[in-house]
Each structure stands twice: as structure tokens, then as C-alpha cells.
Amino acid sequence: MVEFRLVGKTAIVTGGSAGIGFATARALYHEGVQVAIAARDPERLEQAVQTIRSVPVATAEVIGIVADVSQAEGADKVVAAAIEQFGQVDILINNAGSARAGSFLDLEDEAFLDAWNLKLLGYIRLVRAIVPDMIQRRDGRIINIIGGAGRTPRPNFLPGGTTNAALLNFTRGIAKELAQHNIRINAVSPGLTATERAEQLAVQTAQSLGVSVDQYKAEVIRNIPLGRMVLPEEIANLVLFLVSDLAASITGAEVLVDGGSTPGV
């Protein structure tokens, strides 16, 4: 059995009330990590917190922070609240993000601006807010959940693809700047993952292509060599490894978790 030795660590997980964020928050909690989940919807956030708490872990706690990280004050609020509650933050999981799918000519500026403000600038704001504390302690682990469209552009998903491509650039660039302070930052890029968000994107994309949702999903899965969607828990398991000392020499990296569907070498 792999021991991640994360007991006593503290973490922030944005977008943690559902999907990959929820799975990651729960996995960290079960490893003995104190977890602050940030999300915009108070009801869904409280439900996520209570679900995680329903399996008590003696060394861990989970709290919810209602915040909108598409606004600068939202990112500052999350970090300040987590530090006030736990004293410090060792781990940041940037996961909050959404982007509309659709034909390029049907997308207004707002579709791009919304995606960039929430995910691209949201991740950047969280890193900026948390790094001073990590620099002072000379320790930190940051994971940016990005997505395969940053590396392989997808038609009908340009707001998300442009966001992800920029975040890959940011992750690799800031990794070099933060390494001198013993702060590691890496990217995890999931492929098609079994989440509520993926279902919404499937509906939007199918409409833009003029096909049924079932037809679209079947075609996407046919193009995945492993023949299935990624599970959120698989992403969470990888995150546990990357934030642990087992990955102490890994920084500025992107790990694709997509069933082998990304082309190229």
C-alpha cells in the first residue's frame, strides 16, 4: 500500500463541491489532510462538506468557503479564510472552471471572457494569494487541473481550449520562478471525465454539431483507446501522488489522464 504521508497537511480545493474537485477533496481528507473547499453555490458546498464528513477521519477536518474566484476578492477570501482556520496552507488544488461549448460564430466575447475570468485568472489569483505564505515557510505544492484541450485544440470548445493553453504556459513558467522557494506546481490534464460538467458540455457540443447527445458521446468514446471515460477518483489519486513527497522532484510538469486519446509524441 502506498503511503502518501500527508497527515497534518492543509489544503484548499476550488470547485470542490462536485466532480473532480469533490473527489480530490475527499481523497485528501481520507489521507488526514485538513481541507477547505471553495465553491460558489452554498447549498451544493454544504452538501459536499457533509458528505465528506460522514466518514470521520480523526486527524482531518473539512470546511466550506463560499466564494467566486472569478473575482479578485474571491481568491483573497478563500486564502484568508483557510489560513485563519488552519494556520497555514500547504496544498492548493486549482480546479474551479467552466467554459461554454459551441460553434465559434455562435460564441460572443462573453463566452471567452467568462472562461478566462473564472479559470485562467482564477488560478492565477489563487497562486498569487497563496504564494507569499508558502515562500515564507519554504514549502508548497500546487496542482492546476487543466484539460487536454490546452494541448490538442478542439473545435466547438475554443473558450475552454484557449484558457487551458494559457494555463499550461503559466504553470510551466511560474514553476521555474517558484522552484527556488521549494514550491512545486504541476498540471493535471484530464480527458473526458465522468462528471456532471462533462454531461453539460456534451449537450452543448451535440447541439452545435446537430447530432444527438448519445451519438456525440459514442463517437468521443470510440476515439479513446481505452474505450471509456476517466473517473474523477483516478484524477484524485494522481493528485495525491503529486502533492506528496513521493513526487519531490516533479515540478512544471503536465500529466495527461485521457485514456490514451491525445495524439503526438
C-alpha positions in Angstrom: 0.0 0.0 0.0 1.3 3.4 -1.0 1.7 5.8 1.9 1.4 9.5 0.9 2.3 10.8 4.3 0.0 13.8 4.1 -1.4 13.6 7.6 -1.3 17.1 9.2 -1.1 18.9 5.9 -3.7 21.6 4.9 -5.2 22.1 1.5 -7.5 24.4 -0.5 -9.6 22.8 -3.3 -11.5 25.2 -5.5 -14.6 24.0 -7.4 -14.7 21.3 -4.7 -18.4 20.7 -4.4 -18.7 18.3 -7.4 -16.8 16.3 -9.9 -13.0 16.2 -9.9 -12.8 18.8 -7.1 -15.1 16.9 -4.8 -13.3 13.6 -5.5 -9.9 15.3 -4.8 -11.1 17.0 -1.6 -12.5 13.7 -0.3 -9.3 11.8 -1.2 -7.1 14.4 0.6 -9.4 14.3 3.7 -9.2 10.5 3.9 -5.4 10.9 3.8 -5.6 13.0 7.0 -5.5 16.4 5.3 -7.3 19.5 6.7 -9.3 20.6 3.6 -11.0 23.9 2.8 -13.4 23.5 -0.2 -14.3 26.7 -2.1 -17.3 26.9 -4.4 -20.0 29.4 -5.4 -23.2 27.5 -4.6 -23.8 27.5 -0.8 -26.2 24.6 -0.9 -24.0 22.3 -3.0 -21.0 23.3 -1.0 -22.7 22.4 2.3 -23.9 19.1 0.9 -20.3 18.2 -0.2 -18.9 19.1 3.2 -21.4 16.9 5.0 -20.9 14.0 2.6 -17.2 14.1 3.2 -17.6 14.4 7.0 -20.0 11.4 7.0 -16.9 9.2 7.2 -14.9 10.6 10.1 -11.2 10.8 10.0 -9.5 11.5 13.4 -6.8 13.7 12.0 -8.7 15.6 9.4 -11.4 18.3 9.0 -13.2 19.8 6.1 -14.8 23.2 5.8 -16.6 25.1 3.1 -15.9 28.6 1.9 -18.5 30.3 -0.3 -16.5 32.4 -2.8 -16.4 33.3 -6.5 -12.8 33.1 -7.7 -13.7 34.9 -11.0 -13.4 38.0 -8.8 -10.0 39.0 -7.2 -11.6 39.4 -3.8 -13.0 35.9 -4.0 -9.5 34.4 -4.3 -8.2 36.5 -1.4 -11.2 35.5 0.7 -10.5 31.8 0.1 -6.9 32.0 1.1 -7.5 34.3 4.1 -10.3 32.0 5.5 -8.2 28.9 5.1 -5.2 30.4 6.8 -7.4 31.7 9.6 -8.9 28.3 10.1 -5.8 26.1 9.7 -2.9 28.5 10.4 -1.3 27.8 7.0 -2.0 26.2 3.6 0.4 23.5 2.3 -1.5 22.5 -0.8 -3.5 24.3 -3.4 -5.7 22.5 -5.9 -6.9 24.9 -8.6 -10.0 23.2 -10.1 -12.8 25.8 -10.4 -13.6 26.4 -14.1 -16.2 26.2 -16.7 -16.4 27.1 -20.4 -19.2 27.0 -22.9 -19.1 24.7 -25.9 -20.5 25.7 -29.2 -19.7 26.8 -32.8 -17.2 29.7 -32.9 -19.5 32.0 -34.8 -22.2 31.4 -32.2 -20.0 32.4 -29.3 -19.9 36.1 -28.2 -17.0 37.7 -26.4 -18.7 36.9 -23.1 -18.1 33.2 -23.6 -14.4 33.7 -23.8 -14.2 36.3 -21.0 -16.3 34.2 -18.6 -13.9 31.2 -19.1 -10.8 33.4 -18.8 -12.0 35.2 -15.7 -13.1 32.1 -13.8 -10.4 29.6 -14.7 -7.3 31.4 -16.2 -7.4 34.4 -13.9 -9.0 32.5 -11.1 -6.0 30.1 -11.0 -3.5 32.9 -11.3 -5.2 34.9 -8.5 -5.2 31.9 -6.2 -1.5 31.3 -6.8 -0.7 34.9 -6.2 -2.7 34.9 -3.0 -1.2 31.7 -1.5 2.5 32.0 -2.6 3.6 34.6 0.0 2.8 32.3 2.8 4.4 29.3 1.1 7.6 31.4 0.3 7.8 32.3 4.0 7.7 28.7 5.0 9.7 27.4 2.0 7.2 24.7 1.2 4.2 24.4 -1.0 2.5 22.1 -3.5 0.1 23.4 -6.2 -1.9 21.5 -8.8 -3.7 23.1 -11.7 -6.4 20.9 -13.1 -6.4 22.0 -16.7 -7.5 19.7 -19.5 -6.5 18.1 -22.8 -7.9 20.8 -25.0 -5.0 23.0 -24.0 -2.6 20.7 -25.8 -5.0 19.4 -28.6 -7.4 22.2 -29.7 -11.0 21.0 -30.1 -13.5 22.6 -32.5 -16.6 23.8 -30.7 -14.6 24.3 -27.4 -12.4 27.3 -28.1 -13.2 29.3 -24.9 -12.0 26.2 -22.9 -9.1 25.4 -25.2 -7.6 28.9 -25.1 -8.0 29.0 -21.3 -6.2 25.7 -20.9 -3.4 26.5 -23.3 -2.7 29.7 -21.4 -2.7 27.8 -18.1 -0.2 25.3 -19.4 2.1 28.2 -20.3 1.5 29.8 -16.8 2.2 26.6 -15.0 5.4 25.9 -16.7 6.6 29.5 -16.4 5.7 30.0 -12.8 7.2 26.6 -11.8 10.7 27.9 -12.6 10.1 31.1 -10.6 8.8 29.2 -7.5 11.3 26.3 -7.5 13.9 28.4 -5.6 11.4 28.6 -2.8 10.8 24.9 -2.7 7.3 25.3 -4.1 6.2 22.8 -6.7 3.5 23.4 -9.2 2.2 20.9 -11.7 -0.7 20.4 -14.1 -3.1 17.5 -14.4 -5.0 17.4 -17.7 -8.0 15.1 -17.7 -9.6 13.8 -20.9 -13.3 13.1 -21.0 -14.2 12.5 -17.3 -17.5 11.2 -15.9 -18.7 14.4 -14.3 -21.9 16.5 -14.4 -19.9 19.2 -16.1 -18.9 16.7 -18.9 -22.6 15.9 -19.4 -23.4 19.7 -19.8 -20.6 20.0 -22.4 -21.8 17.0 -24.3 -25.3 18.6 -24.6 -23.8 21.9 -25.8 -21.4 20.3 -28.3 -24.0 17.9 -29.7 -26.4 20.9 -30.3 -23.7 22.8 -32.1 -22.9 19.8 -34.3 -26.6 19.0 -35.0 -26.4 15.4 -33.6 -27.9 13.7 -30.7 -26.1 13.7 -27.3 -25.9 9.9 -27.5 -24.3 10.0 -30.9 -21.8 12.6 -29.8 -20.8 10.7 -26.7 -20.5 7.4 -28.6 -18.2 9.0 -31.1 -16.0 10.6 -28.5 -15.6 7.3 -26.6 -14.8 5.5 -29.8 -11.8 7.8 -30.1 -10.5 6.9 -26.7 -8.1 3.9 -26.9 -9.1 2.6 -23.5 -12.7 2.9 -24.6 -14.1 4.6 -21.5 -14.3 7.9 -19.7 -11.9 8.8 -16.9 -13.3 8.6 -13.4 -12.9 11.6 -11.0 -11.3 9.3 -8.4 -8.5 8.5 -10.9 -7.6 12.2 -11.1 -7.8 12.4 -7.3 -5.3 9.5 -6.9 -2.8 11.2 -9.2 -3.2 14.5 -7.3 -2.4 12.7 -4.0 0.9 11.4 -5.5 1.9 14.8 -7.0 1.4 16.7 -3.7 3.2 14.1 -1.7 7.0 13.9 -1.2 6.9 10.8 -3.5 6.9 13.4 -6.3 9.5 15.7 -4.7 11.4 16.3 -7.9 8.4 16.9 -10.2 7.6 20.5 -11.0 6.4 22.3 -14.1 5.1 19.0 -15.5 1.8 18.2 -17.1 0.3 14.7 -16.7 -2.3 13.7 -19.2 -5.1 11.4 -17.9 -7.1 10.7 -21.0 -7.2 7.0 -21.8 -4.5 7.5 -24.4 -6.5 9.8 -26.7 -4.0 12.6 -27.0 -2.1 12.3 -30.3 1.6 13.3 -30.7 4.9 12.4 -29.1 
